[in-house]
Amino acid sequence: VQLQASGGGLVQPGGSLRLSCAASGSTFGIHVLGWYRQAPGKQRELVAAITIDGRTNYGDSVKGRFTISRDNAKNTVYLQMNSLETEDTAVYYCNAALTLWRPGNSWGQGTLVTVSS
């Protein structure tokens, strides 16, 4: 499966941004699509993940601010990010997995989100 992420950019603290990730290739039965992020000098961490039937898992630092959604007909996952903080600055990666709790082996190319005034 190939994953193409888009939507990153520069936003001020308190602002919003929406990321999209389109899956192509062997998309039949992709159970979980998710977003992970990696900030400079830090390990990659879960942001949010969603199953094909809509169950979700969020990282603690984004709960209440970020919302993940999925359009199964388009094989696309979205991440709506609100109330962005400077600590959200990172490269965001799309991922296809079998479970909500750990990433799979298929990664998108990453999209940079910079939160700065």
C-alpha positions in Angstrom: 0.0 0.0 0.0 1.2 3.5 -0.8 0.3 6.5 1.5 0.3 10.1 0.3 0.0 12.7 3.0 -0.7 16.4 2.5 -1.9 19.5 4.4 1.1 20.4 6.5 2.3 24.0 6.8 3.0 26.9 9.1 0.3 28.0 11.6 0.2 30.2 14.6 -0.4 28.9 18.1 -4.1 28.4 18.7 -4.7 27.9 15.0 -6.1 24.9 13.1 -4.8 22.7 10.3 -6.2 19.6 8.6 -4.0 16.8 7.3 -5.1 14.3 4.7 -3.6 10.9 3.7 -4.8 8.9 0.7 -4.0 5.2 0.4 -3.5 3.5 -2.9 -2.4 0.2 -4.2 -3.3 -2.9 -2.1 -5.9 -1.0 0.0 -8.4 -3.9 0.4 -9.1 -4.4 4.0 -6.8 -1.8 5.5 -7.9 -2.2 9.1 -6.3 0.8 10.7 -5.1 4.1 9.4 -3.2 6.4 11.7 -1.0 9.4 12.2 2.3 9.5 14.0 4.6 12.4 14.5 8.3 12.9 15.1 9.7 16.1 16.5 13.4 17.0 16.3 15.4 14.9 18.9 12.3 12.9 19.9 11.0 9.5 19.2 8.1 8.9 16.8 4.8 8.9 18.7 1.2 8.0 18.1 -1.1 11.0 17.3 -4.3 9.2 16.4 -5.5 6.0 14.7 -8.8 4.8 13.4 -10.2 1.5 12.5 -12.2 0.7 9.4 -15.4 0.7 11.6 -14.6 4.0 13.3 -12.9 3.0 16.6 -10.2 5.5 17.6 -7.1 5.8 19.7 -5.5 9.1 20.5 -2.2 10.1 22.1 -2.6 11.7 25.5 -1.2 15.1 24.4 -3.7 15.6 21.6 -6.9 14.4 23.2 -9.7 17.0 23.0 -7.8 19.0 20.4 -7.3 16.7 17.4 -9.9 14.6 15.6 -9.2 11.7 13.3 -11.8 10.6 10.7 -11.8 8.3 7.7 -13.6 8.0 4.4 -13.4 4.3 3.5 -14.8 4.9 0.0 -11.9 7.2 -0.8 -9.3 5.2 1.3 -8.5 8.5 2.9 -7.8 9.4 6.5 -8.0 13.0 7.9 -6.6 14.6 11.0 -8.3 17.8 12.1 -5.9 19.7 14.4 -7.3 22.5 16.6 -5.8 24.6 19.3 -2.4 23.9 18.0 0.6 24.4 20.3 4.3 25.0 19.6 4.9 21.5 21.0 2.8 20.1 18.1 5.6 21.1 15.7 6.8 17.9 14.0 6.8 15.8 10.9 3.5 14.0 10.7 3.5 10.5 9.1 0.5 8.5 7.9 0.5 4.8 8.7 -1.4 1.7 7.8 -1.6 -1.0 10.5 -3.4 -4.0 11.8 -4.1 -2.6 15.3 -4.9 0.7 17.0 -1.9 0.2 19.4 1.2 -0.1 17.3 2.2 1.1 13.8 2.4 -1.1 10.7 5.2 -1.3 8.2 3.5 1.1 5.6 4.5 4.7 6.0 3.7 7.8 4.0 6.4 10.4 3.2 5.6 12.8 6.0 4.3 16.3 6.1 5.8 19.1 8.2 3.6 21.0 10.6 5.2 24.1 12.2 3.4 25.9 14.9 5.0 29.3 15.5 4.2 32.9 15.9 
